[in-house]
Amino acid sequence: MKPKMKTQTKHQTKHQTKEVKSAQADFASTFEAFKDANDTRLAALESKQSDSLLDDKVARINAALDVQAKQIENLALNNARPGLSGAAINSEAKSAWSSYIRTGDGSELASLEGKSLSSSVDAEGGYVAPAETESRIDRALIEASPFRAVATVRRVGAGYFKKPVSAGGAASGWAGETEARVETEAPQLELLEFPAGELYAMPAATQILLDDGVADVDQWLADEVRDVFAAQETAAFAAGDGVNKPKGILSYTQAENASQSWGNLGYIATGTAGGFDTDAPIDAIMDLIYAPKTRYRAGASFMMNRRTLGEVRKFKDADGNYIWQPSTEAGQPSTLLGYKLTEVEDMPDVSSGEVVMAFGDFRRGYLIVDRQGVRVLRDPYSAKPYVLFYTTKRVGGGVQDFDAIKLLKTSAS
């Protein structure tokens, strides 16, 4: 039987790869059509012969590119999704957890003692999910959350995380082998605190699904909470106020990059209120790239929403080359002026005075804090005949290096 299963898996993987390659070919064809239509549009603008039908055509192809890019991303994620066959699974804990999810019987959970499963019950009831279930939810979040793909993620056991950082840097110098060392000044330390707020979702299941012994209820739960958790936390990572949620990059005090100091995020202005400069739209983007210090640019990437990307996709450099380029490999991001690009829908649209783009090394600049433990409360009463699963996870986040991230604001100055 085993060789047959391996053969089936091999054929399935081959089919999935073929689907990805086909989708990439369609995307490349659409991008060529977009460039042709946009070139014609730009030529018409230069000759002052604007054509609304041509503008609509470019907009439609631009929207099609967004849809196809998302399809490729989803196919790549499905292909890359890992299994749990190699994971060490506590069969006793798994059986007790399955019994609780399917029937509501928590007696086996309450009797278990061990590190892999907590039997503690909070004031509202519920149990901490096993490590395998939590891992599935975490993997699902990584797939769906664009911020987690570029930021640093740290797991903690407490409800908050404190990190001392140097705001001014320590003094240093040179000395010979036998020369006295001049005492250096102590670094100026600041204490950053990242409290974890409670993120919750309440997926519903039918009793028929729960009674189905073949159904993987752990994967069902992970899939159900994935999009809700990802949407809520991504919105907080972008613009959260830090009250019972992470503090987003847009919520920090902003200062012109030339006068930026620790605790503030520096920004570059486009020079035109409400948009990009008409004659030289990429100049501000180039200034944004060179706003961070050299050490941050090696791992830097862009961040913007798809509507801003739709505008930027039309820009060319001085040699007539499009500054946006599609990914040549499934699962890899597209690039802008050679740097990777991450789409975050909660970034603002292009309008007056908005921060429409961020650039920098987000792994060094932004910290996501996950408190260990996902709690699930089974509720078969509130929405009969459905069973609700009140699922909570504690997440925090904020900027940890204010020099690593720079912003682009659509303003005159």
N, C-alpha and C positions, 0 to 999 in steps of 0.2 A: 504493500500500500504506500509506503513512504516514497519510493521512486516516482509513483504516479502523482503524488501531491507536489513533489518538487517540479515535475514537468509542467503541471498546471500552473504553478506559481511563475515558472519561467515564461510560459506563453502569455500569462496575464501581464507580467512586467514588460514583455516585448510589445504587447498591444498598447499599453499605456505610453511607452516611449514613442511609438508610432503616432499616437494621438498628439503628443506634445510637439513632435517635429512637424506634423501637419498644421497645427495651430500656429507655430512659429512661421511657417511658410506663408500662411494666410496673412499674418501680421506684417511680414516684410513686404508683401504685395500691396497691402493697404497703405503702408508708410510711403511707398514709392508713389502711389496715387495721390497721397496727401502732399508730398513735395511738389509734384507736377502742378496740382491745383493751386497751391500756395505761391509757387513761382509765377504762375499766370496772374494771380491776384496782385502780387507785389509789382509786377510789370505794369499792370493796369493803373495802380496807384501812382507809379512814377510818371505815367503819361496823363495823369489826372482824368482817368476814365473809369471811375469806380463802378463796379457791377455787383448789385445786391444778390443776384442769382449765384455769382461766383463766390461771394462771401458765405452764402448759405451752404454751398457745396463744400467749402473748406471746413465749416463748422460741423457738417454731418460726418465727414471723414474723420475729423478730429475726435468726435464722440465715438465713432466706431473703433478707433485706436484704443480708447480707454476701455471699452468693453472687451476687445480681444486681448489686451494686456492682462485684464483681470482673469479671463479664462485660462490663459497660459499660467498665471500665478497659481490658480486653484489646481490645475492639472499637476504642476510641479510639486505642490504641497502634498497632494494625494499620493504621488509616487514616492515621496521622501518620508511619508509617515512611518515611524518605526513600530515594530510589534513588541510584544512583551514576552515573547517565547524565551528570551535569554535572561529575563529578570528573575531574581529570587523572590518567590511568592510564598507568603505565610498562608498555607492552605486552611488552617483553622480559623485565622482571622478573616480570610476571604469568604469562607462559608458562613461565618457569623454575620459579616457585613451584608452578604447576599440575602440572608434570611431577614435581616432588618429592612432592607430596601424593598424586598418583594412582599413581605407579610406584615411588617411593623413589629415583629418580635425582636426586642432588644435584649432579651435575657442572656443570650450567649455573649453579646458584646459586653454586658455589664460584668460578666464573670471572667472575662479575659484580662490578663495583666501582662504588659510587655511594652517595649519601646515602640513597636510598629503600630500600635493602636491604643488610643487613650479611651478609657472607660468613663471619664468624667462627663457629667451632664451639667450644662449651664442652667441659668434661671429659666430659660425658655425651652429647655429640653434639647434633644439632639445629640449626635455623636460625632467625634472627629473621624474623618474618613481614613481608611488605611493608606499606607504610603503609595501603594500601586494606583489607587484611585486619584490621589492628589497629584501623582506624577502625570497621569493622563490629562488631568485638567490643566496642569502647567504646560504640557506639550501643546495642547490645543490652544492655549493662550499665546504661546510663542508663534504659532502658525498664523493667528488672527490679529495679533497686536503689532503694528509696525514699529512702535516705540521700543518694544522689548527686543526687536531685532538689532537695534543700533545702540541702546543704552547699556549701562552696567546693571546687573540684577544681583542683589545680595539677599540671601535667606537669613532670617534672624529668629531667635526664640522668644524675644520680648516684644512688647507692643510699640516700641520705638527704637531708633538707632541713632547714636550720637557719634559724630566724627570730627575730631580736631583737624583743622587745616591751617596751613601757613598763608596768611593774607599778604605778607610783605616779602617773605623769603628770608633765609638766613644769610648772613654775611660770609664771605669766603675770601681766600687770598693765596699767594704763593710764598714758599719758603724753601731755603736750602736744607740739606740733610741735617746739619748741626745748628742751624739758626733757630733762634727763639720764635715761637709762634705768637703772633699778636692775637689777643683774645677777641673773638668775634662777637658781634651783637647777637642777642637771642632773637629767634624769629618771632614775628607777631602772629600769635595763634588765635584763631577764631573757632568757636564750637558750633558746628552745624547739627541741627536736630531734624530727624525725619520720622515723625509719628506715623503710625499705620492706621488708616481709617478703614471702616468696615464696608466691604463691597458685597452686595447680595443679589441673588437672583432666585426666582421661584418657578422653575419648570414644572409642567404638569404631565402626568402619564396616565394611561388607561390601565385598569386592572388586568385587561387581557395581555398588554405588553409585559406587565410584571409577572403574570402567571406563566409566560412563555419561558420555559427553561433554557431554550437555545439563545434567546435574546441576551446580548451583552449589556447589562444595565449600567455598568461602570462607563462604557464608551458612550452609551446614550446620555448619561448625566454630563459627561465632559463635553459632548457636542452641544447639548442644550444650553449650558451656561457659558460656553466659549464666546459666542457673539455678543451676549449681553455684557459679560465681564470686560471683553476687549473694547467694546464701544464706550463703556463708562470710564474705564481707566485711561484710555487714550485721550478722551476729552479732558480728563484731569491732568494728565501729563502735559497737555498742550496749554490749557488755560485754567486749571484748577486753582482755587484761592488758598489752598492749604488748610482749610477748616474741615476736619473730618474727612479729608481726602488729600492726595498729593498736591504739591504746588507746581503749577505748570510754568513752562519757560516764558509764556506771555504775561504772567502775573508779576514778574520781577520788575523793579524799577529800571527803566531804559534810559540810556544816556548816549549822546553822540560818541562814536567810537574813540575819537581823539581825547575825550575827557572822561572815558569810562574808568571806574574804580571798582575795588572789590565790593561785592554785594549787588552790583548793577550789571546788566547785560548791555554791551555796546551795540549800536545800530549804525547802518549805512543808509542814507537817504537816496531815493531814486532821482531826486532833483526836480521831480514833477509831481504836484499834488494829485493823488488819485490814480497814478499809473506809472508806466515806464516812459522814458524820454522817447519822443517820436523819431528823432534822427539817429540816436545812438542808444537803443534800448538795453544793450548788453554791457554798457560801461559800468553801470551800478552793480551788476552781477559780478563783473571782474573785480571791482573794488571790494565786494563782499568776500570773495575768495581770498584776497590778500589782507583782510582785516585781522584774522587770527595770526598769532606768531607762527613761525615756520614749524615748530615742533608739533603743532596741532593739525597741520594740513595733510600729513601723511595718511591719517586715518579719518579724514573729514568726508562729509557727505552733505547733500542738500536735503531740505525738508520743506514741503509745500503741499497744498491740496491739488486735486485734479483739475480744478478750474483755472488756477494759476498756471499749472503745467500746460493747459491748453493754450494759454497765451504765449508762454515761453517757447513752446514747441515750434512756433512760427518764426523765431528769431534766427538770424544768420550772423556769422562773424565777418570780418573784413574781407576774407577770401571767398565769401559766398557759400560757406559750408554751414549746415544746420548745427546749432550748438547742442541740441538734444539728439541723442542716438539711442535706438532701442537696444535691449539686451540681446546678445548673440547666443545666450545659453539659458535654458529654462531654469527658473528658480533664482536667477541673478537679476538685480535691479537694472533699470536703464540708467544712462549717464547724462550729465549736463556739464559741458566743458571738461569732460574727462573724469568728473567726480560722480560717485553713486548718488542716486536720488531715491528718497523715501517719500511715499505719498501718505499724508496724514490729513484726513478729511476735516479735522477740527481746526486746522490753520485757516486764517481769515481769507476771504476773497479779495481780489484787487479792487480797492476803493481808497478814498482819501484818508491818509494818516494811519493805515493799517500795516501791521507786520505780516507781510505775505510770504516771507521766506526766512528760513534759518539755515545757517551753514556752520559746520565745525565738527569737532571730534566729539560726538555725543556719548561715546563710551567713557571718555574721560570727563565729560561735562555734566552728564545727568545720571543720577543714581535712583534705581527702583528698589524698594525694600519690600520683600515678601515675608510676612510672618508665617512661620511653619504651622501647618494645620488648616484643613478645610473642614468646616462643620456642616453637617446636614441634619435637618429636622424633617421628619416625615409627617405630613398632615393629610389624613384621609377624610377630614370632616368639612373643611371650609369651602370646598368646591366640588361636592359630590355630583356625579359619580367619579370624578377625577381625583387622583392622589397628587398633592403638591409636595415638592421637595425644596424647603427653604434652605438655600445653600449660601454660606458666607465664607469670605476670604478677606484677610486684612492686608492692605497694600498701602505703602507710602512712597514718597518720591520727591525729588527736588534737585536743583542745580548744586553740584559739588565743586565745580571749577568754573568760575565766572569768566575766565579768559578763553575757554575752549569753544564757546558758542557765540556766534554773532548773528544779528538780525538785519533784515532788509525791510525798510519802511517806505511806503509810497507817499512821500511828502517832499516838499521843496527843500527842507533842511532838517 
